[in-house]
Amino acid sequence: MPKEGIAMKSSKSNESARSQSSPWSNRNYRVWFAADTSLLIGVTIGAFAFSLLGYTVSHDVAIAGFAATAYSLVRGGATLIGGMIIDRFDRRKLMIVGGLASFVVLAGMIGAWTTGLMTVPVLFVFAALRGLTSGLFSGVTDTVLPQIVSGGQLTQAYAANETRDAVANMLSSPLSGWLYAFGPDIPFMVSAVMYAVMVACAPFIKADLRPEAGRADDDRTEEEKAQAASHADKSLTAALRWYIQWPAATVLMLLVVLVNFSLNLGSTVALLHQQAISTPAWTIGMISTFNGMGMLIGSLFTEPLTKRFRGGRVVQIGLAPAPVAFVGMTLTDNPWIIAVCCGVGSLLLIPCNAVLGAYTELIMPNDMRGRINAVSDLFAMVFGSLAAAVSGVLLKGLGYTLAMGIATALVALTLAMTICSKAISGIPFRGEFDAIRPFPLR
């Protein structure tokens, strides 16, 4: 790793032991996991139901699409503002305020539907309000995680989160659709209850969640924390300057963006092509199911891989199956072979994401984590949206084989990037994560 890449203290035996212990032994983490899982269920069920509500209200696919776009645009802008808010106020209180705000918006939607007031203009108002609350507060729970568990435990915590997310992505849409069949207001009621659960959990997290408090292992005095907070730059541009000052952090962000873009590009090309050749919808759905199953199976490899290999090597191993799987998808349009390939390609993504997520959070200053994550999330949202559009253009203009070939080349490029970049290959063993210190804003 280059000189600016990592700052570490000398390892201590107690740090090493703590890094190998399970985060589930930490009561604060168990409460946090319950709160974050409630948030995830509330968001996913509500998001799918809202996409259905757009057409139910308007009976026009274009208007339904514009409502989803309005939500995304407002959320993107609010994310940057939310990053600044997260770095200025106690994050426990923000979890409560954010949950209550989302609960109120959902209650308003339920009231508008049940009283017959849900018209197209009202739909767009709620699209904007949902985008605003989501952008302002959805990043709070992720931001506080390093304040709850120690550095070495973060990898295991991120692996647990990724596994849970994979299950939620497999089940949330079918569950939301099933609830929607009983009435459009039902999934929003469930979503509102989940936000209420998150609000109820937040006060039971006893860790210090102030921005100036630092990470879980921060041993500074209150006076030192207050002095550091008084000199901190609270502007949004500070996050951009941080990325400029630390090229290693920029490489990490670009890697995550490029991985997500290339994987989304390839999978969307495959799904769109299956629709074009009139593959039954239930068969197309199996492609996503195999993808989720691959991730769940691969989660079992997180512990042995992170114990045996350096973090950088785990990232490389985690991405290695993806280009192989994409080559297989390029050679056929058989939906079942493509489903198996998707499962293989996603097999080791959870260990890869766990290392990248934990390491990236540890190099961020705690009082800047909200803004830094907001900038990276905005890039991810923009390029994630582009992946869908680009896949359609490539498929229409070049055909399936060439479009998948381009996606395969991009995935191979990301793997080559992890091998050539010192910022990636220099990520240390999980047992050394407690000794990583944040890159300061100079």
Disulfide bonds with the S-S distance in Angstrom:
none
